[in-house]
Amino acid sequence: MDYREYLEIGYKSITQHKLRSFLTMLGVIFGVGAVIAMMSIAGGAQKAALEQIKLLGTNNIRVKQVELTGEQRDEAEFRGSMGLSLRDVNLIPQVVPGVEAVAPIKIFDVEIRHQDLKAPGRVVGTSTQYDEVVNFYPEEGRFISDLDVLEAKKVCILGVDIAKELFKLNNPIGEKVKIEENWYTVVGVMQTKAIRKDKSTVIEVRNMNRDVYIPISTMFNRLLSFEMYDNMNELAVRINNQDLVIPAAKILERMLLRTHKGIRDFEIVIPRQLLAQAQRTQQIFNVVMGAIAAISLLVGGIGIMNIMLATVTERIKEIGIRRAIGATERDIMLQFLNETVFISVSGGIIGIFMGALMAEVITRYAEWDTVISGIAIVSAFGISVLVGVVFGMYPAQKAARMDPIQALRSE
Amino acid sequence: MSHATNRECLIEAVGLERTYYRGETPVKALRGVDIQIEKGEFMAIMGPSGSGKSTMMNLLGCLDKPTAGQYRFDGVEINKLDDMELSRFRNRRVGFIFQSFNLINQLTVMENVELPLMYAGITREERRERARKLLDNVKLSHRLDHFPNELSGGENQRVAAARALVVNPDIILADEPTGNLDTKTGEEIMNLIAGLHEQGVTIVLVTHDVWVANWAERIIQMKDGKILQEFREKITADMLQL
């Protein structure tokens, strides 16, 4: 008897009892649905985390300024820590091994104007290397040059959103925009940076499409009062080798503690580590969902076994007849096992669709990203086959081992 | 053997015993039966319930193995076969016809007749062809796609006969084939069986109806797990020692 015959028997038996078969499948449907939903949520979160890390750069170390309060602030003033300073920027490449570039980031929220148009933006004072460090380049024109910094020129590079709002379809390069009291020549427009709108993220990333970049020296001269000179908002450090990121971060921390006179007025953020952290959180979620799926599949499997045992009892006569006309024990076993697998796989397929639907609902209402991978579908399918085999084995064996004479005699 | 014959021996049983356990108590269904059945023979087994005739039937049909004694079917020692071989043996060489037809109600007439061929591993096309031919022989060509519960008793028994014959078995074992039928239909079925016998099929039938038994060439009466007497002529009810 070839396998198609068994499949046919399985199919017939299910279609003859549609409602019962469907009820039997429910456990597997929910179990597999949970597996798919879980894996798609996990996949989405993974993707989201990776994207965010990419925004920050995997070979980067970010040093963020920490706003001090109360006693700590007095202590810092007393000891003479200057916060994140240009001195740090210059010192880092000399002290920390593997540093490719360091860019200071000083942020100043302000309105950008062009003719009678206004756009709320964020002026970012930085240096030549910023675009390389952050891996974010001008789409048109150029970035800040060494000469711009040296001579504190009034030039700026617009984020793509700001450029659109102020210049519509016109080319902004060579035009002038007004920031506070000064006019700046637009020398470049940045690329579009993908941003994430949801709040499920571990790392805060600002919308860089609203940034306006000017040389840090120009910012000091034109926008800031003298007391604000030091205290960069952030330093972005790029390391040339990803294996060096973590050791370099340790050295960087020690160096900064020294230059800041032992005051911890900064925080070191390593995107690579954040990724690992995000994955750990994800793992906990996976374990919980996995347990739910496993319990559901277990209950579903027991449900199938229960129904199959009833089916075997109900069909003793049929078993007897089949045995009398030449079915072997193995034939009978395969017949019932196949029926069980048929039920569980049908449930599994429905479950895959249900899981996909759940994922879709989650994406729509919880605004979490979900990704349904081929691996998820294949493993869900495999799991449903496994459930069928595991829980179908006992009823099938029971059917196969039945004494044909007694089976024939039963009514 | 006392009677003159040149037919080959199909079945040879010596000292056949079969003991069941009903709980702890052993039930001796057969207590030493010697029997020979020749190819092409038509034999009837009679006896009251509990005489061991059903057990005899199961053993002859290779559904069961004897507890003691020897059973040879066409030279093959049945005791030594495992489940797979025994099932194959039943499949290819034995055809059963039961009192209650024993058709599978979820399958059509056609599928029921095809079933033994499916277990024999025969292709779908050949199966269909053979089943159709057999059903044609029993005049059921118009019922192929019906289900057994849509058919009359006589029709069902003809389907069962077609199913038994579809594998070209060496022997047909009929257990009270007319038991659930009215007289007229019973006669039809007996005619069908007698016809098979004329074509050279070996037939063993179990009955306690003298009229049915008289269709056979040889009648064996069983009692308490043993063969009580054997007839080679037509019998009347008072010839049986009850």
Interface residues (C-beta under 8 A of the other chain):
Chain A: M1 D2 E5 K12 S13 Q16 K317 E318 G320 I321 R322 R323 A324 I325 G326 A327 T328 E329 R330 D331 P404 I405 L408
Chain B: N58 G61 L63 D64 D83 M84 S87 R88 R90 N91 R92 F96 F98 N102 L103 I104 Q106 L115 P116 M118 Y119 A120 G121 R163 V167
